[in-house]
Amino acid sequence: MADTVTGPEVLQENDKRVTLKIVVESDGNGSTTVFFDSSARTVNGAATKGALQRIWFSCSPGNGFDSFARLDFEDSDGDRPLLGLTGAAYWDFREFGGLPPSTDANTNGDINFVVAAAADAGNMYTVIAEFIKTI
């Protein structure tokens, strides 16, 4: 069995920003899904990276309250955590320009949504995130 993944769905996109949504139902084995796909986000034909501006999320508590997720920078030397998500919240990073994209030479600009293997089968994760596109 595999996680049931809906998205990422583009809610709004223009040359400056993109708002994405993903919903995941865990099968209890964990998963990684490309959330911000830099090669699909282009400005004037060039792939872009994303600076996270705002995020709305809900991670169901599961029966053992072990439901959490992460956003990771995809990196050929091993993915690196960007943000940990537990519970339900809205975070706004616009006041200081957002959480910048990785500038590491080993990253392709993608940001992954990761559900840990500790998640219970049936745990639900919903994330809506707004990114500013950067070159």
C-alpha positions in Angstrom: 0.0 0.0 0.0 1.2 3.6 -0.5 0.2 7.0 0.9 -2.8 8.6 -0.8 -1.4 11.9 -2.2 -3.6 14.6 -3.7 -1.5 17.3 -5.3 0.5 19.3 -5.2 -2.3 21.4 -6.7 -1.6 24.9 -8.0 -4.1 27.3 -6.4 -2.6 30.5 -7.8 0.5 31.2 -9.9 2.0 34.1 -11.7 5.6 35.3 -12.6 6.2 36.3 -9.0 4.6 33.8 -6.7 2.9 30.4 -6.5 0.4 29.0 -3.9 0.3 25.2 -3.7 -1.8 22.7 -1.8 -1.2 19.1 -0.9 -3.2 16.5 1.0 -1.7 13.2 2.1 -3.3 10.3 3.9 -0.6 8.1 5.4 -0.4 4.3 5.0 1.9 4.2 8.1 5.1 3.7 6.1 6.1 7.3 5.5 6.6 9.0 2.2 8.3 11.8 0.3 6.5 13.9 -2.4 7.9 16.8 -4.4 5.9 19.8 -3.2 7.6 22.8 -4.9 9.0 21.5 -8.2 11.5 24.1 -9.4 11.6 22.8 -13.0 7.8 23.3 -13.2 8.0 26.9 -11.8 9.5 29.1 -14.5 9.9 32.8 -15.2 10.8 33.7 -18.7 11.7 30.1 -19.4 14.1 29.8 -16.5 13.5 27.4 -13.6 13.0 29.1 -10.2 13.5 28.4 -6.6 10.9 29.2 -3.9 11.2 31.4 -0.8 8.5 30.3 1.6 6.2 33.2 2.5 3.2 31.7 4.3 2.0 28.3 5.3 -1.3 26.9 6.5 -1.2 23.3 7.7 -3.0 20.6 9.6 -1.3 17.3 10.7 -3.9 15.0 12.4 -2.7 13.8 15.8 -3.0 10.1 15.0 -3.8 7.6 17.8 -0.4 8.0 19.4 -0.1 11.7 18.8 2.9 10.9 16.6 1.7 12.8 13.5 4.3 15.2 12.1 5.6 16.2 8.7 8.5 18.2 7.3 9.4 20.4 4.3 12.9 19.4 3.1 15.2 20.9 0.6 16.0 18.2 -2.0 19.7 17.7 -2.0 21.9 15.1 -3.8 24.0 14.8 -0.5 20.8 14.0 1.5 17.7 16.1 1.9 17.9 18.9 4.5 15.0 20.0 6.7 13.4 23.4 6.0 10.5 23.3 8.4 8.9 20.9 10.8 5.1 20.7 11.0 3.0 19.4 14.0 -0.6 20.1 14.9 -2.4 22.9 13.0 -1.2 26.4 12.4 -0.7 29.4 10.1 2.8 30.9 9.9 3.6 34.1 8.1 7.3 34.8 7.2 6.7 37.8 5.0 7.8 40.4 7.5 11.5 39.3 7.0 11.3 38.2 3.4 10.3 34.6 3.9 12.4 31.5 4.4 14.9 31.6 1.6 15.5 28.8 -0.8 18.6 26.6 -0.5 21.7 28.1 -2.2 23.7 24.8 -1.8 25.3 23.7 -5.0 23.9 20.2 -4.5 20.2 21.2 -4.5 18.0 21.4 -7.6 15.6 23.9 -6.0 12.9 21.4 -5.2 11.2 21.3 -1.8 9.8 17.9 -0.6 6.8 17.2 1.7 7.9 14.3 4.0 5.7 12.2 6.2 7.8 10.3 8.7 7.6 6.5 8.9 6.3 6.8 12.5 3.0 8.1 11.2 -0.1 6.0 11.8 -2.0 4.6 8.9 -4.9 7.0 8.3 -3.2 10.1 9.5 -4.1 13.1 7.4 -1.9 16.0 6.4 -3.1 19.2 4.6 -0.7 21.9 3.6 -1.2 25.2 1.7 2.0 27.2 1.1 2.8 30.4 -0.7 6.2 30.9 -2.3 7.9 33.8 -4.0 9.8 32.7 -7.1 13.5 33.5 -7.2 16.1 32.8 -9.9 
